[in-house]
Amino acid sequence: MKLDILAFAAHPDDAELGCGGTLLKHIAEGRKVGIIDLTKGELGTRGSAEIREQESNAAAKILGITVRANLALPDGIFELNAANKSEIVRMIRTYQPELVLANAILDRHPDHGRASQLVSESVFLAGLVKFSTNDEQNIPQQAWKPRAVYHYIQDRYIKPDIIIDITPFMEQKMAAIMAYSSQFFNPDSKEPITPIATKEFLDFLSARAMDYGRIIGVPFGEGFTTERPAGVASLFDLR
């Protein structure tokens, strides 16, 4: 199954938080979109791996994505090694995305920056004919090179290279985020308080989207960094 966009996320909920509006926008345009979570988020203070799997399935339905899979790499300690790169290359070659979205290049959670590098290096390897991977039927896969990798911005502020207008999809993005009810603000929860489990964090998400939107003259936006300058056909294609 070929996808237009494949988003990778260190943890379930990373994609919803960082690029959920962008995914919704492109799905509304008829694009096929998938999410690959690298870990089950089993080290998270709140909830459990089993609960987060249920939540990620619920969020996937809200987003309307075509594919969601989890590589079950060890949360917190996955490495930049050949085995993990091969798993990601296999996903890229399986779904042949035109575009890959990846975690922030630097963030509060060390998994995010490490996942960013892991995916970026794997995208390069996926395009090499002599880098061998097999599919689930043990059939050798063909090389596949996505057109570009874009890194969504997460907790720490990073100056964006690209901002996507997500105004019509902001409410649905927040609904997908709140599908992770174990992780975010719930006044009735008995779970420990974490930096993302407060009302102030939800306010921050809206404020960040408003800040990026303000830059391009719209109510809400999502920011991305690029690995190389983005090309456009005309200056008039730019806002």
C-alpha positions as CSV (number, residue, x, y, z in Angstrom):
1,M,0.0,0.0,0.0
2,K,1.6,3.3,-1.1
3,L,1.2,6.3,1.1
4,D,1.7,10.0,0.3
5,I,2.9,10.9,3.8
6,L,4.5,8.6,6.5
7,A,4.9,10.2,9.9
8,F,7.3,8.6,12.4
9,A,7.0,9.2,16.1
10,A,9.1,8.2,19.0
11,H,6.0,7.7,21.2
12,P,2.3,7.3,20.6
13,D,0.9,10.9,20.7
14,D,4.0,12.6,19.3
15,A,2.6,12.8,15.8
16,E,-0.8,14.0,17.1
17,L,0.9,16.7,19.1
18,G,3.5,17.8,16.5
19,C,1.8,17.4,13.2
20,G,-1.8,16.2,13.7
21,G,-3.2,19.3,12.0
22,T,-1.0,18.8,9.0
23,L,-1.9,15.2,8.7
24,L,-5.6,16.1,8.9
25,K,-5.2,18.8,6.2
26,H,-3.6,16.4,3.7
27,I,-6.1,13.6,4.4
28,A,-8.9,16.1,3.7
29,E,-7.1,16.8,0.3
30,G,-7.4,13.1,-0.5
31,R,-3.8,12.1,0.5
32,K,-3.1,8.7,2.1
33,V,-1.3,9.1,5.4
34,G,0.3,6.7,7.9
35,I,1.9,6.8,11.3
36,I,4.7,4.5,12.6
37,D,5.3,4.8,16.3
38,L,8.8,3.6,17.3
39,T,8.0,2.7,20.9
40,K,4.9,1.9,23.0
41,G,5.7,4.6,25.5
42,E,6.0,2.1,28.3
43,L,8.2,4.3,30.4
44,G,5.6,7.1,30.6
45,T,4.7,8.1,34.2
46,R,1.0,7.8,33.5
47,G,-1.0,5.0,31.9
48,S,0.6,1.9,30.5
49,A,1.7,0.5,27.1
50,E,-1.6,-1.4,26.8
51,I,-3.6,1.7,27.6
52,R,-1.6,3.8,25.2
53,E,-2.1,1.3,22.4
54,Q,-5.9,1.6,22.9
55,E,-5.6,5.4,22.9
56,S,-3.4,5.5,19.7
57,N,-6.0,3.3,17.9
58,A,-8.7,5.8,19.0
59,A,-6.6,8.7,17.8
60,A,-6.0,7.1,14.5
61,K,-9.8,6.8,13.9
62,I,-10.2,10.5,14.7
63,L,-7.4,11.4,12.3
64,G,-8.6,9.1,9.6
65,I,-5.2,7.7,8.7
66,T,-4.8,4.7,6.5
67,V,-2.1,2.9,8.4
68,R,-0.8,2.9,12.0
69,A,1.9,0.5,13.2
70,N,4.3,0.2,16.2
71,L,7.8,-1.1,16.0
72,A,8.0,-1.8,19.7
73,L,11.5,-0.4,20.1
74,P,12.5,0.0,23.8
75,D,11.2,3.3,25.1
76,G,13.9,5.6,26.4
77,I,16.9,3.5,25.3
78,F,16.4,2.6,21.6
79,E,19.7,3.1,19.8
80,L,21.0,4.4,16.5
81,N,22.0,0.9,15.4
82,A,21.8,-1.2,12.2
83,A,18.8,-3.3,13.4
84,N,16.6,-0.3,14.2
85,K,17.6,1.4,11.0
86,S,16.7,-1.7,9.0
87,E,13.2,-1.8,10.6
88,I,12.6,1.8,9.6
89,V,13.9,1.3,6.1
90,R,11.6,-1.7,5.8
91,M,8.6,0.5,6.7
92,I,9.7,3.2,4.2
93,R,10.1,0.6,1.4
94,T,6.8,-1.1,2.3
95,Y,4.7,2.1,2.1
96,Q,6.8,4.1,-0.4
97,P,5.9,7.6,1.0
98,E,6.5,10.7,-1.0
99,L,7.1,12.6,2.2
100,V,8.4,11.6,5.6
101,L,7.7,13.5,8.8
102,A,9.9,12.9,11.8
103,N,10.3,14.1,15.4
104,A,11.9,17.4,16.3
105,I,15.6,17.6,15.8
106,L,16.1,18.7,19.4
107,D,13.7,18.5,22.3
108,R,13.1,18.2,26.1
109,H,12.7,14.4,25.8
110,P,15.9,12.9,24.6
111,D,14.0,10.2,22.6
112,H,12.7,12.9,20.2
113,G,16.0,14.1,18.9
114,R,17.4,10.6,18.8
115,A,14.3,9.4,16.8
116,S,14.7,12.4,14.5
117,Q,18.3,11.3,13.6
118,L,17.3,7.6,13.4
119,V,14.6,8.3,10.9
120,S,16.7,10.8,8.9
121,E,19.5,8.3,8.5
122,S,17.1,5.5,7.7
123,V,15.5,7.6,4.9
124,F,18.9,7.9,3.3
125,L,19.6,4.2,3.6
126,A,16.2,3.4,2.1
127,G,17.3,4.9,-1.2
128,L,20.4,2.8,-1.5
129,V,20.1,-0.2,-3.8
130,K,22.7,-2.2,-2.0
131,F,21.1,-1.8,1.5
132,S,19.1,-5.0,1.7
133,T,15.8,-5.5,3.5
134,N,13.0,-8.1,3.2
135,D,9.3,-7.6,3.6
136,E,7.0,-9.6,5.9
137,Q,7.0,-12.5,3.4
138,N,10.8,-12.4,3.3
139,I,10.8,-11.1,-0.2
140,P,13.6,-8.6,-1.0
141,Q,12.4,-5.0,-1.1
142,Q,13.2,-2.4,-3.7
143,A,15.0,0.8,-2.8
144,W,12.8,3.8,-2.2
145,K,13.8,7.4,-1.7
146,P,11.2,9.8,-0.3
147,R,11.2,13.3,-1.8
148,A,11.9,15.0,1.5
149,V,12.0,14.7,5.3
150,Y,10.3,17.4,7.4
151,H,10.7,17.5,11.2
152,Y,7.8,18.7,13.2
153,I,8.4,20.9,16.2
154,Q,7.5,19.7,19.7
155,D,8.0,21.0,23.2
156,R,11.0,23.3,22.8
157,Y,10.7,26.3,20.5
158,I,12.5,25.9,17.2
159,K,12.3,28.5,14.5
160,P,10.3,26.9,11.7
161,D,11.4,26.8,8.1
162,I,7.8,26.0,6.9
163,I,4.5,26.7,8.5
164,I,1.3,24.9,7.5
165,D,-2.1,26.5,8.0
166,I,-4.1,24.1,10.1
167,T,-6.9,26.5,11.1
168,P,-9.9,24.3,9.8
169,F,-8.4,21.3,11.6
170,M,-7.4,22.7,15.0
171,E,-10.4,21.3,16.9
172,Q,-10.0,17.9,15.4
173,K,-6.3,17.9,16.2
174,M,-7.1,18.6,19.8
175,A,-9.7,15.8,19.8
176,A,-7.0,13.4,18.6
177,I,-4.6,14.5,21.3
178,M,-7.3,14.1,24.0
179,A,-7.9,10.6,22.8
180,Y,-4.8,9.9,25.0
181,S,-6.8,10.5,28.1
182,S,-4.2,8.8,30.4
183,Q,-1.6,11.3,29.4
184,F,-3.2,14.7,29.4
185,F,-5.2,16.9,31.7
186,N,-8.1,15.3,33.5
187,P,-9.3,16.9,36.8
188,D,-10.6,13.5,37.9
189,S,-7.4,11.5,37.3
190,K,-5.6,10.0,40.3
191,E,-2.4,9.6,38.2
192,P,0.8,11.7,39.1
193,I,1.1,15.1,37.6
194,T,3.5,15.4,34.7
195,P,4.6,18.4,32.6
196,I,2.1,17.5,29.9
197,A,-0.8,16.5,32.2
198,T,-1.8,20.1,33.2
199,K,-4.4,22.5,31.8
200,E,-1.5,24.9,31.2
201,F,0.0,22.4,28.7
202,L,-3.2,22.3,26.7
203,D,-3.2,26.1,26.7
204,F,0.4,26.0,25.5
205,L,-0.6,23.8,22.6
206,S,-3.2,26.3,21.4
207,A,-0.8,29.2,22.0
208,R,2.0,27.6,20.0
209,A,-0.4,27.0,17.1
210,M,-1.6,30.6,17.4
211,D,1.9,31.9,17.4
212,Y,2.9,29.9,14.2
213,G,-0.4,30.9,12.6
214,R,0.2,34.6,13.4
215,I,3.5,34.5,11.5
216,I,1.7,33.6,8.3
217,G,-1.5,35.5,8.9
218,V,-3.9,32.7,9.9
219,P,-5.4,31.7,13.2
220,F,-3.5,28.4,13.7
221,G,-0.4,26.8,12.2
222,E,2.1,24.0,12.7
223,G,5.9,24.5,12.1
224,F,8.4,22.2,10.5
225,T,12.2,22.3,9.9
226,T,13.7,21.1,6.7
227,E,16.9,19.2,6.0
228,R,17.5,21.1,2.8
229,P,16.0,24.3,1.3
230,A,12.5,23.8,0.0
231,G,12.0,24.6,-3.7
232,V,9.0,26.3,-5.2
233,A,8.0,27.0,-8.8
234,S,7.2,30.7,-8.2
235,L,7.5,33.4,-5.5
236,F,3.8,33.7,-5.8
237,D,3.4,30.2,-4.4
238,L,4.7,31.6,-1.1
239,R,2.5,33.3,1.5
